[in-house]
Amino acid sequence: MYVVMATGTGEFDAAVEIVKRLRGAGYEAWLAGGCVRDLLLERAPKDFDVATSATPDVVLGLFERTFAVGAHFGVVLVSSGDVDGHFTTEVATFRSDGAYSDGRHPDAVRYTVSAREDVQRRDFTINGLLLDPLRGTELEEAGPSTSLRSAQDDRSIANQEGLRAAVIDFVGGVADLEAGVVRAIGRPEARFEEDHLRMLRAVRFAARFGFDLEPGTKRAIRSLAGKTAVVSRERVRDELTRMLTEGQARRAFELLDETGLLAEVLPEVARMRGVEQPAQYHPEGDVWIHTLGLLAQLEEGCSMTLAWGALLHDVGKPPTFRRAPDRIRFDGHVDVGVAMGAEICRRFRFSNEETRQTLALIENHMRFADAARMKASTLKRFFRLPAFEEHLALHRMDCLAGSGNLDHWEFVRERWQAMPEETVRPKPLITGRELIAAGYVPGAQFKEMLRAVEDAQLEGTIATAEEALRMVRQRFG
């Protein structure tokens, strides 16, 4: 039997063409890594990588459009395509790495002609698989537009038996996929010493696929978790963001906690465990359990700011915990949480826009309870918050992870949806220009005047410029 799947994608066709050309020039070439794993799991690969015995200079000479972005590590990007689209494929030379003194990059790279040797340097068995996309004479004759495709369903794997026959497995990756296990290749400690970020990646893969961490791999992570302190905060941030936005955030953070990684990368979140909450408002349990309840609701592809807002919305509770005579209290936890969130965003180098939105979600998540008592002007300004739909989504998750009462959420959502945009953001009745024309001297009081006018406009008590100026004269003289 030959082969595999049906992608129907230009990326796949481009990768197969690269394999064919490399083989035609006398070199080994295979599809490698995550794309093979995803095909076996019946998932659509995000991209297709090629591993080859050809050295970077050979690859650069064989293809017209190339980028030697990682040639010193044996990686060349090959651009291909036509009027229907251009695709970039990563082509990596078989290699054997030297020591990793910086915990990220090999100090030296030695090229090899052995695919088996190349696979041994990879991180996990499920990522160490190779695939022959040209297996079978019929496939080679048909070309990339039909090889590995299903005639019946162009979106799914056509023949799992054929797919498995085309896989080259030197590390037991197929068995681990079947068992649902993330296992480091070789000695786990060695793999994690090479690149400390691999510990976070192990958690992310396990969560994404619903797998377990192989016991030896898990033990190694526990013993080496502190090594993540030397990983760049940007790389850690990106891994955490992927965990939060791939649809399995709760499982990912449970594994981070179990392995000791959470205490290393986000100690503020780790401190949520065991922090009691008043049972009448939070029957689900402590702050950690409550936060996991929000993470469980994050959908795949959600925005990173909503995801981080869900994770950090109660980050101020542990340091403000107080057992009062009437009940447990967290006085000022929102303000404390905003300050802590700002430090976390700074530490992980969020962009200014990402920081603003994440902190806004923390700052405003308790305001829904007061919405029914807000003045019209206050409610409308509440609706003006950027990406207000994220505030709604966070509050809904917050309620469902606690008491389950959605009354405040429904009240706000109904009014937000019913209120026209021109009512929420009406055109100003007057500006500083009109105040100057009316004889007022520019100064700090202008802001107060214009704010008072806008409040009255939002409340519906004035509607014209004349009424606005009359109100200013009455209030400010």
URPE-V686542 format. One record per pair of residues at least 12 apart in sequence whose C-alpha atoms are under 7 Angstrom apart, sorted by the first residue. I is the first residue (numbers start at 1). J is the second residue. D is the distance in Angstrom with one decimal. If there is no record, write none. Layout:
i->I j->J d->D
i->I j->J d->D
This chain:
i->1 j->162 d->5.1
i->2 j->135 d->6.0
i->2 j->136 d->5.6
i->2 j->162 d->4.5
i->2 j->163 d->7.0
i->2 j->165 d->6.8
i->2 j->166 d->6.8
i->3 j->135 d->6.7
i->3 j->148 d->5.6
i->3 j->159 d->6.4
i->3 j->162 d->3.9
i->3 j->163 d->4.7
i->3 j->166 d->6.2
i->4 j->148 d->4.4
i->4 j->149 d->6.7
i->4 j->157 d->6.4
i->4 j->158 d->6.0
i->4 j->159 d->5.5
i->4 j->160 d->6.5
i->4 j->162 d->5.5
i->4 j->163 d->4.2
i->5 j->148 d->4.5
i->5 j->149 d->4.9
i->5 j->150 d->6.1
i->5 j->156 d->6.5
i->5 j->157 d->4.2
i->5 j->158 d->5.0
i->5 j->159 d->6.6
i->6 j->148 d->5.4
i->6 j->149 d->3.4
i->6 j->150 d->4.9
i->6 j->154 d->5.1
i->6 j->155 d->6.0
i->6 j->156 d->5.9
i->6 j->157 d->5.7
i->6 j->158 d->6.4
i->7 j->149 d->6.3
i->7 j->154 d->6.2
i->7 j->155 d->5.9
i->8 j->154 d->5.9
i->11 j->47 d->6.6
i->11 j->48 d->6.7
i->11 j->87 d->5.8
i->12 j->48 d->6.3
i->13 j->144 d->5.3
i->13 j->145 d->6.2
i->14 j->80 d->6.4
i->14 j->81 d->6.9
i->14 j->87 d->6.9
i->15 j->48 d->6.3
i->15 j->50 d->6.9
i->15 j->89 d->6.3
i->16 j->133 d->6.6
i->16 j->144 d->5.9
i->17 j->144 d->6.7
i->27 j->52 d->6.9
i->27 j->53 d->5.7
i->27 j->54 d->5.8
i->28 j->52 d->5.3
i->28 j->53 d->5.3
i->29 j->50 d->6.6
i->29 j->51 d->5.6
i->29 j->52 d->4.2
i->29 j->53 d->6.7
i->30 j->50 d->5.5
i->30 j->51 d->5.4
i->30 j->52 d->6.5
i->30 j->130 d->6.0
i->30 j->131 d->5.6
i->30 j->132 d->5.5
i->31 j->48 d->6.7
i->31 j->49 d->5.7
i->31 j->50 d->4.6
i->31 j->51 d->6.3
i->31 j->130 d->5.7
i->31 j->131 d->5.0
i->31 j->132 d->6.5
i->31 j->133 d->7.0
i->32 j->49 d->5.6
i->32 j->50 d->5.6
i->32 j->51 d->5.9
i->32 j->129 d->6.0
i->32 j->130 d->4.6
i->32 j->131 d->6.3
i->33 j->127 d->4.6
i->33 j->128 d->5.5
i->33 j->129 d->5.7
i->33 j->130 d->6.6
i->34 j->127 d->5.4
i->35 j->47 d->6.5
i->35 j->48 d->5.5
i->36 j->129 d->6.3
i->36 j->130 d->6.6
i->36 j->131 d->6.3
i->37 j->126 d->6.0
i->37 j->127 d->6.2
i->37 j->129 d->7.0
i->42 j->156 d->6.8
i->42 j->157 d->6.1
i->48 j->89 d->6.5
i->49 j->89 d->5.9
i->49 j->90 d->5.1
i->49 j->91 d->6.2
i->50 j->90 d->6.2
i->50 j->91 d->4.7
i->50 j->92 d->6.3
i->51 j->91 d->5.8
i->51 j->92 d->4.9
i->51 j->93 d->5.8
i->51 j->94 d->6.4
i->52 j->92 d->6.2
i->52 j->93 d->5.0
i->52 j->94 d->5.8
i->53 j->93 d->5.6
i->53 j->94 d->5.4
i->53 j->112 d->6.9
i->53 j->113 d->4.9
i->54 j->93 d->6.0
i->55 j->74 d->7.0
i->55 j->93 d->5.6
i->56 j->71 d->6.0
i->56 j->74 d->5.8
i->56 j->75 d->6.8
i->56 j->76 d->6.4
i->56 j->93 d->6.7
i->65 j->78 d->6.0
i->65 j->79 d->5.3
i->66 j->78 d->4.5
i->66 j->79 d->5.9
i->73 j->109 d->6.3
i->74 j->92 d->5.4
i->74 j->93 d->5.0
i->75 j->90 d->6.7
i->75 j->91 d->5.7
i->75 j->92 d->4.4
i->75 j->93 d->6.5
i->76 j->90 d->6.0
i->76 j->91 d->5.3
i->76 j->92 d->6.4
i->77 j->89 d->5.6
i->77 j->90 d->4.6
i->77 j->91 d->6.0
i->78 j->90 d->6.4
i->78 j->91 d->7.0
i->93 j->111 d->6.8
i->94 j->111 d->5.9
i->94 j->112 d->5.4
i->94 j->113 d->6.2
i->94 j->114 d->6.6
i->94 j->115 d->6.1
i->94 j->118 d->5.0
i->95 j->109 d->6.6
i->95 j->110 d->5.5
i->95 j->111 d->4.2
i->95 j->112 d->5.0
i->95 j->118 d->5.1
i->96 j->109 d->6.1
i->96 j->110 d->5.2
i->96 j->111 d->6.2
i->96 j->112 d->6.7
i->96 j->117 d->6.6
i->96 j->118 d->5.9
i->96 j->121 d->6.5
i->97 j->109 d->4.8
i->97 j->110 d->6.2
i->97 j->121 d->6.8
i->100 j->194 d->4.9
i->103 j->193 d->6.1
i->103 j->194 d->5.2
i->103 j->195 d->4.7
i->103 j->196 d->5.7
i->104 j->194 d->6.1
i->104 j->195 d->4.4
i->104 j->196 d->6.8
i->116 j->170 d->6.2
i->120 j->185 d->6.6
i->122 j->185 d->6.9
i->123 j->184 d->5.8
i->123 j->185 d->5.9
i->123 j->191 d->6.3
i->124 j->182 d->6.6
i->124 j->183 d->5.5
i->124 j->184 d->4.3
i->124 j->185 d->5.1
i->125 j->171 d->5.7
i->125 j->172 d->6.3
i->125 j->173 d->4.3
i->125 j->183 d->5.9
i->125 j->184 d->6.1
i->125 j->185 d->5.4
i->126 j->173 d->4.4
i->126 j->174 d->6.8
i->126 j->176 d->6.6
i->126 j->177 d->6.3
i->126 j->182 d->6.9
i->128 j->171 d->6.8
i->128 j->173 d->6.6
i->129 j->167 d->6.9
i->129 j->168 d->6.1
i->129 j->169 d->5.3
i->129 j->173 d->6.4
i->130 j->167 d->5.7
i->130 j->168 d->4.9
i->130 j->169 d->6.6
i->131 j->166 d->5.7
i->131 j->167 d->4.4
i->131 j->168 d->5.9
i->132 j->166 d->5.3
i->132 j->167 d->6.4
i->133 j->148 d->6.8
i->135 j->166 d->6.2
i->171 j->185 d->6.9
i->180 j->211 d->4.6
i->180 j->212 d->6.3
i->181 j->211 d->5.2
i->181 j->212 d->5.0
i->181 j->213 d->5.7
i->181 j->214 d->5.8
i->182 j->202 d->6.6
i->182 j->206 d->6.1
i->182 j->211 d->6.6
i->182 j->212 d->6.2
i->182 j->213 d->5.0
i->182 j->214 d->5.7
i->183 j->213 d->6.6
i->183 j->214 d->5.2
i->183 j->217 d->5.9
i->184 j->217 d->6.0
i->188 j->217 d->5.5
i->188 j->220 d->6.1
i->189 j->220 d->5.6
i->196 j->227 d->6.2
i->196 j->228 d->5.7
i->196 j->231 d->6.8
i->197 j->228 d->6.6
i->197 j->231 d->6.7
i->199 j->221 d->5.9
i->200 j->239 d->6.8
i->201 j->239 d->7.0
i->203 j->252 d->6.1
i->203 j->255 d->6.3
i->203 j->256 d->6.8
i->204 j->243 d->5.7
i->204 j->252 d->6.1
i->207 j->248 d->5.8
i->207 j->251 d->5.5
i->207 j->252 d->5.0
i->208 j->246 d->6.7
i->208 j->248 d->5.9
i->218 j->259 d->6.7
i->221 j->259 d->6.2
i->222 j->259 d->4.9
i->222 j->260 d->5.7
i->225 j->260 d->6.2
i->225 j->261 d->5.4
i->225 j->264 d->6.9
i->226 j->264 d->6.1
i->233 j->347 d->6.9
i->233 j->348 d->5.1
i->234 j->348 d->5.8
i->234 j->349 d->6.5
i->237 j->348 d->5.7
i->241 j->304 d->6.3
i->244 j->307 d->5.8
i->245 j->298 d->6.9
i->245 j->299 d->6.8
i->245 j->300 d->5.3
i->245 j->301 d->5.4
i->245 j->302 d->5.6
i->245 j->304 d->6.6
i->245 j->307 d->6.6
i->246 j->300 d->4.5
i->246 j->301 d->6.2
i->247 j->298 d->6.0
i->247 j->299 d->4.8
i->247 j->300 d->3.8
i->248 j->296 d->6.9
i->249 j->295 d->5.3
i->249 j->296 d->6.2
i->249 j->298 d->6.9
i->250 j->292 d->5.4
i->250 j->295 d->4.9
i->250 j->296 d->4.9
i->268 j->315 d->6.6
i->269 j->315 d->6.4
i->271 j->318 d->6.5
i->272 j->287 d->5.3
i->272 j->288 d->4.8
i->272 j->318 d->5.9
i->273 j->286 d->6.8
i->273 j->287 d->6.5
i->273 j->288 d->4.8
i->274 j->286 d->5.8
i->275 j->287 d->5.6
i->275 j->318 d->6.2
i->277 j->328 d->6.3
i->278 j->327 d->6.4
i->278 j->328 d->5.5
i->281 j->402 d->6.8
i->281 j->403 d->5.8
i->282 j->402 d->4.9
i->282 j->403 d->5.8
i->283 j->402 d->6.5
i->283 j->403 d->6.5
i->284 j->402 d->6.0
i->290 j->401 d->5.8
i->290 j->402 d->6.6
i->291 j->311 d->6.3
i->293 j->401 d->4.8
i->294 j->310 d->6.2
i->294 j->397 d->5.4
i->294 j->398 d->6.2
i->294 j->401 d->5.8
i->295 j->310 d->6.7
i->295 j->311 d->6.8
i->297 j->397 d->6.7
i->305 j->354 d->6.2
i->305 j->357 d->6.3
i->305 j->358 d->5.2
i->306 j->390 d->6.0
i->306 j->394 d->7.0
i->308 j->358 d->6.5
i->309 j->358 d->5.2
i->309 j->361 d->5.6
i->309 j->362 d->6.1
i->310 j->394 d->6.3
i->312 j->341 d->6.8
i->312 j->362 d->6.9
i->313 j->362 d->4.6
i->314 j->337 d->6.6
i->315 j->337 d->5.2
i->316 j->333 d->4.6
i->316 j->334 d->6.2
i->316 j->336 d->5.1
i->316 j->337 d->3.8
i->316 j->340 d->7.0
i->317 j->330 d->5.8
i->317 j->333 d->5.2
i->320 j->333 d->5.8
i->334 j->362 d->6.8
i->334 j->363 d->5.8
i->335 j->363 d->6.9
i->337 j->362 d->6.8
i->338 j->359 d->5.7
i->338 j->362 d->6.1
i->338 j->363 d->6.0
i->341 j->359 d->6.4
i->342 j->359 d->6.8
i->361 j->391 d->6.0
i->365 j->391 d->6.9
i->365 j->395 d->6.2
i->368 j->408 d->5.8
i->368 j->409 d->6.8
i->369 j->408 d->5.8
i->371 j->412 d->6.8
i->376 j->458 d->6.5
i->376 j->459 d->5.4
i->377 j->455 d->5.6
i->377 j->458 d->4.9
i->377 j->459 d->5.4
i->380 j->424 d->5.2
i->383 j->416 d->6.7
i->392 j->409 d->6.9
i->395 j->409 d->6.7
i->396 j->409 d->6.3
i->429 j->464 d->6.1
i->429 j->465 d->5.0
i->429 j->468 d->6.8
i->430 j->465 d->5.8
i->432 j->446 d->6.9
i->449 j->472 d->6.6
i->453 j->468 d->5.9
